[in-house]
Amino acid sequence: LLAGFAIGCVETGVNTLMSWVHERKVGPYMTAMYLVGGLGAVLSPFFLAQSILYSGGIQWGWWLLAAMVLPGILLLAGQPSPPHPAPAPTVENSRSNTLVLLAIMGMYFLYVGAHSSFNSWLYPYVVTLDLADEVHAAYLSSAFWLVLTLGRLLTIWLITRFRTGDILIAELAGGVASMLVILLWPHSLAAVWVGTLGFGLAIAGIMPAGMVFASQNMSITGRATGWFMASASVGATLMPWLNGLVFESAGPPAVMLSITLSLSLSLALFLSYALTARQRATSYKETH
């Protein structure tokens, strides 16, 4: 519970301050930060496994992970907090901020829920359907995280050359297309491999790109970032549990259908916001 509270504060703080420091040029920096987070997700189980292998317990692995946080604390201790670059509040800004806030919150809830559900239920899906043994299923899960991390590295390049909104639409659509491969051939291990690798690569940059998009279209505050992280956390908590009920009652393929629907709703929500924002911008230009 304490770790979850602390991590929530850290995630909210670093996303907010990163946007304040780099403002509209935050894209590659934000993506690089999430890339490092992905590397941590890949490496931390390795450290814990080595602790068990060489010391017979997990305690030394926890101490090592805790010690790795200390350099960051020491580096940040002497740094002044950056100023908040918020524009002067107006009625128009307030309405625009609310639309962006709701769009990103909804997208994060559905996307993170789909991501967490896929990560949680990929291994049981493969084993329950007898597509592969436990070792092969573990390799498949590791490959998903590896491709997702490489995808974040690719997003650093993409986000410097394309509009963030276009990147989000392409990545959400790519995630839906990858899930359709698994849905169309549910008993094919090759299809699961293709869908898993495609899904990991497609969704890799959604979280950082969403934060960059928000920073480019609204005033980023600690409260706004907190709402973003809270909606993502609720999705990560609620959706895997609900999909567990689906897994038990309707079978493994139904979980993949549920994940596809969640990601499709996330895409539809963001497209609706993009269309509304474009119409508002066109109307504003015509009246001014």
GUKE-51811 format. One record per residue (C-alpha): x negated, y negated, z negated; residue in three letters. Coordinates in steps of 0.001 Angstrom, whole numbers, padded with zeros to 6 digits, always signed. Layout:
<recs>
XYZAla;...
</recs>
This chain:
<recs>
+000000+000000+000000Leu;-002819-002410-000862Leu;-004681-001570+002343Ala;-001549-002117+004418Gly;-000930-005508+002796Phe;-004548-006576+003333Ala;-004645-005403+006949Ile;-001404-007246+007670Gly;-002916-010468+006331Cys;-006118-009957+008326Val;-004290-009244+011589Glu;-002086-012297+011180Thr;-005020-014498+010241Gly;-007430-013477+012993Val;-004804-013738+015730Asn;-003766-017191+014536Thr;-007260-018598+014046Leu;-008533-017130+017331Met;-005754-019023+019135Ser;-006584-022224+017239Trp;-010309-022065+018018Val;-010129-021243+021732His;-006639-022564+022558Glu;-005827-022036+026273Arg;-009171-020311+026908Lys;-008446-017668+024286Val;-007705-014875+026819Gly;-011040-013001+027067Pro;-011892-013616+023392Tyr;-008563-012245+022178Met;-008868-009205+024448Thr;-012445-008556+023304Ala;-011234-008627+019693Met;-008621-005945+020438Tyr;-011267-003971+022352Leu;-013417-003833+019218Val;-010343-002771+017264Gly;-009869+000084+019722Gly;-013472+001152+019262Leu;-012866+001224+015527Gly;-009844+003490+016045Ala;-012028+005857+018095Val;-015035+005866+015743Leu;-013473+005836+012265Ser;-012139+009438+012471Pro;-015641+010471+013560Phe;-017159+008903+010425Phe;-014605+010611+008215Leu;-015237+013958+009927Ala;-018995+013604+009385Gln;-018385+012819+005725Ser;-016423+016044+005332Ile;-019039+018018+007284Leu;-022084+016870+005335Tyr;-020744+016041+001870Ser;-017782+018375+001647Gly;-015321+015541+001047Gly;-013879+012388+002565Ile;-015027+009974-000166Gln;-018312+008910+001445Trp;-016512+008231+004719Gly;-014164+005806+002945Trp;-017116+004063+001284Trp;-018846+003702+004668Leu;-015758+002174+006291Leu;-015363-000212+003342Ala;-019036-001242+003588Ala;-018611-002033+007289Met;-016171-004810+006328Val;-018731-006640+004167Leu;-020717-008340+006995Pro;-017502-009898+008290Gly;-016658-011214+004815Ile;-020118-012752+004428Leu;-020034-014349+007887Leu;-016581-015866+007341Leu;-017214-017078+003792Ala;-019110-020185+004921Gly;-016955-021008+007926Gln;-014495-023911+007738Pro;-010941-023258+008854Ser;-010308-024694+012344Pro;-007753-027476+012737Pro;-004257-026605+013900His;-003901-027889+017503Pro;-000097-028127+017360Ala;+001546-030739+019627Pro;+003912-033326+018253Ala;+007244-031613+017453Pro;+010123-032365+019817Thr;+013524-030822+020394Val;+012359-029382+023730Glu;+009231-027900+022192Asn;+011298-026371+019403Ser;+013670-024658+021841Arg;+010804-023422+024004Ser;+008916-022107+020970Asn;+011988-020205+019797Thr;+012469-018538+023188Leu;+008825-017461+023375Val;+008889-016275+019768Leu;+011977-014101+020289Leu;+010727-012720+023615Ala;+007329-011680+022241Ile;+008839-010291+019036Met;+011280-008124+020973Gly;+008628-007000+023430Met;+006201-006124+020624Tyr;+008839-004194+018669Phe;+009712-002014+021664Leu;+006198-001694+023084Tyr;+004443-000875+019806Val;+007249+001523+018953Gly;+006741+003311+022283Ala;+002954+003295+021888His;+003059+004649+018326Ser;+005642+007281+019243Ser;+003551+008508+022165Phe;+000436+008669+019997Asn;+002323+010505+017234Ser;+004205+013031+019378Trp;+001851+013774+022283Leu;+000054+016533+020378Tyr;+003262+018281+019162Pro;+004783+017863+022649Tyr;+001946+019754+024333Val;+001732+022485+021681Val;+005489+023032+021278Thr;+006033+023449+025026Leu;+003037+025846+025204Asp;+001326+023656+027779Leu;-002017+024036+025969Ala;-003537+025187+022687Asp;-004332+022947+019720Glu;-007893+022201+020841Val;-006793+021116+024315His;-004033+018974+022796Ala;-006617+017276+020556Ala;-008788+016523+023593Tyr;-005749+015023+025294Leu;-005116+012719+022330Ser;-008767+011646+022269Ser;-008670+010959+026004Ala;-005648+008723+025503Phe;-007525+006527+023010Trp;-010663+006491+025143Leu;-008768+005338+028243Val;-006847+002774+026198Leu;-010145+001329+024951Thr;-011576+001207+028486Leu;-008354-000457+029612Gly;-008902-003242+027088Arg;-012370-003765+028522Leu;-010801-004072+031990Leu;-008218-006528+030622Thr;-011015-008955+029684Ile;-011761-009265+033407Trp;-008100-009338+034461Leu;-007096-012028+032002Ile;-009686-014457+033396Thr;-008369-014072+036960Arg;-004612-013579+036787Phe;-001695-015192+034990Arg;-000983-013589+031637Thr;+002722-013188+032380Gly;+001947-011277+035577Asp;-000467-009030+033684Ile;+002193-008214+031086Leu;+004767-007341+033746Ile;+002284-005156+035653Ala;+001157-003328+032504Glu;+004672-002659+031243Leu;+005703-001427+034695Ala;+002596+000761+034876Gly;+003450+002278+031501Gly;+006987+003100+032655Val;+005667+004650+035892Ala;+003198+006803+033932Ser;+005929+008061+031626Met;+008073+008943+034635Leu;+005317+011304+035808Val;+005638+013243+032544Ile;+009442+013166+032701Leu;+009622+014444+036282Leu;+007259+017375+035612Trp;+007768+018145+031901Pro;+006223+021638+032073His;+003116+020673+034025Ser;-000083+020147+032031Leu;-001604+018294+034993Ala;+001341+015861+034971Ala;+000873+015299+031230Val;-002807+014529+031807Trp;-002031+012098+034633Val;+000768+010461+032662Gly;-001321+010207+029482Thr;-004323+008646+031201Leu;-002109+006319+033218Gly;-000109+005309+030151Phe;-003215+004556+028094Gly;-004770+002503+030882Leu;-001555+000623+031667Ala;-000588-000461+028156Ile;-004107-001241+026930Ala;-003883-005002+027257Gly;-000252-005659+026287Ile;-000946-006620+022673Met;-003746-009142+023356Pro;-002080-010419+026540Ala;+001119-011041+024590Gly;-000759-013135+022032Met;-002531-015077+024795Val;+000789-015653+026580Phe;+002327-016935+023351Ala;-000605-019291+022705Ser;-000241-020686+026224Gln;+003500-021312+025924Asn;+004159-022299+022319Met;+002580-023779+019227Ser;+000838-020922+017402Ile;+001175-021079+013620Thr;+000492-018569+010889Gly;+004238-018093+010460Arg;+004752-017370+014175Ala;+001869-014889+014259Thr;+003260-013286+011121Gly;+006590-012736+012887Trp;+004755-011172+015865Phe;+002805-008782+013635Met;+005877-007982+011525Ala;+007972-007025+014573Ser;+005121-004845+015849Ala;+004761-003164+012445Ser;+008487-002452+012203Val;+008377-000866+015658Gly;+005339+001218+014698Ala;+007108+002420+011548Thr;+010666+002917+012755Leu;+010337+004282+016289Met;+008071+007320+015599Pro;+010404+008348+012758Trp;+013488+008074+014972Leu;+011715+009971+017737Asn;+010852+012663+015210Gly;+014581+013156+014665Leu;+015029+013276+018449Val;+012195+015817+018718Phe;+013863+018152+016245Glu;+017436+017774+017515Ser;+017053+017434+021301Ala;+013603+018843+022016Gly;+010203+017460+023119Pro;+011249+016130+026584Pro;+013880+013913+024924Ala;+011105+012110+023036Val;+009346+011221+026278Met;+012673+009932+027639Leu;+013152+007808+024518Ser;+009648+006335+024885Ile;+010306+005558+028555Thr;+013568+003797+027684Leu;+011866+001721+024966Ser;+009152+000578+027347Leu;+011728-000118+030069Ser;+013733-002294+027651Leu;+010538-004142+026751Ser;+009890-004815+030442Leu;+013496-005940+031007Ala;+013331-008280+028009Leu;+010137-009957+029175Phe;+011398-010257+032752Leu;+014571-011906+031444Ser;+012523-014411+029484Tyr;+010215-015101+032460Ala;+013220-015719+034728Leu;+014860-018014+032160Thr;+011624-019953+031625Ala;+011150-020377+035377Arg;+014700-021698+035776Gln;+014167-024141+032897Arg;+010915-025354+034443Ala;+012569-025841+037844Thr;+015462-027738+036259Ser;+013043-029956+034318Tyr;+011101-030853+037481Lys;+014311-031686+039347Glu;+015549-033998+036588Thr;+012198-035744+036130His;
</recs>
